[in-house]
Amino acid sequence: MKVVVLGAGLAGVTTAWYNETPAVPTWNYAAVHVYGAVRAIEDPEAILLITSPAGDEGLDYLVQLELQAERAGVRLRYAADRFEPDLEGKPIGPAHTLHDAYLAADLITYPSLFEGYGNALIEAIFYGKPVVVNRYPVYVADIAPLGLRLVEIDGAVTDETVEEVRSLLANPRRIRENAHHNYEIANRHLSYRVLRRKLRREMEAVIAAAGEPANPS
């Protein structure tokens, strides 16, 4: 069975963000917009699974996507209610985690037009999954130059994109090689270890500028 996961980033917003009281925590959802034809990849068991919630900007887009998938013979499953966490970040039961979705997926699509950075994209890379990614501005500036092997789109899904995905999914050896290549690059440039080192460097620079001795720990 082929499972394609369509998702976007989201983040919790705490009450500290607001200047007024009373206030409640909420979620900052990223809208997903996909342009181009929804087409089957000639696998009767293929499923397009949507894990991110719709409705923050209305449900018209989700309805349009469902109708287009039905016309194209694509098995689309909207399962955000199985993955959506509550305000404390805990799954709303009965539920699955995104970890489950990554393990089950054969392909991850990341079609966002705009992103703050792309944490979900980095997660997919560390899970070793093939990824279709739109060339959003931060990706073009900071991630694409690293040399990752991803299927890129530029605002639209084309026939060439479909053929590239079909060819990739039919080649398990290429998938494994790409996963190893991408993991090595991500581990060198995008891991928590790298983040800690960069944050430590920035903190030491701030402390030095303030004229205070740095903590060796």
C-alpha positions, 0 to 999 in steps of 0.5 A: 500500500502506498501512503502519501502524507500531506501536511503542514507545520503548526505550533502552539501559541501560549498565553504569554504571546498576548498583551491582554488578559484573560487569554487562552493558549491556541494553535498557529496553523499553517495553511496548505495550498496545492496547485496542479492536477491531483492524479493517481500514481497508478497504484490502486492501494495508494492513499493520500492522507491529510494529517493537518487540520483544515478549517482555520480559513474555512473548509472550501479548500478541503472540499475542493481538494476532495472533489478533485481527488474523487474525479481523478480516482485518488483515495483521499483520507482526511484524518486530522482528527486522529492526529490533532493534539489538544491545547496541552499538546496531547493527542485527542484520543483515540489518536495516532502520533505523527510518528505513526504517520511518518512510519506508514508513509511512502512519500511526504508532500510539503507543498506550503507556499510560505513557512517560517522554516520547515520543521516538518520537512526536516522531520521527514528527512530524518525519518528517511522518507522521500519528500515532495517540497514546494520551493518556498522562500526560506527553503530556497535560501537556507535548505536547498543549497545544502544539496538534499535529494528532494522532489521540488515543485515551484508553485504547481504540480506538473506532469514531470513531477508526477513522473518523477514521483512515480519513478522514485517510488518504483525504485527502492534502492534509490529511495534508500540511497537518497535517504542515507544522503539526506540524513548525512546532510541533515545530521551535519547541518540541521541536527539538534547538536548543530542547533545547540552549538550555534545557540551556545555561540550566540549566547556567548557572544551576547554575554561577552558583549554585556561584559559578563564572564561566560559560564563554562557549562 
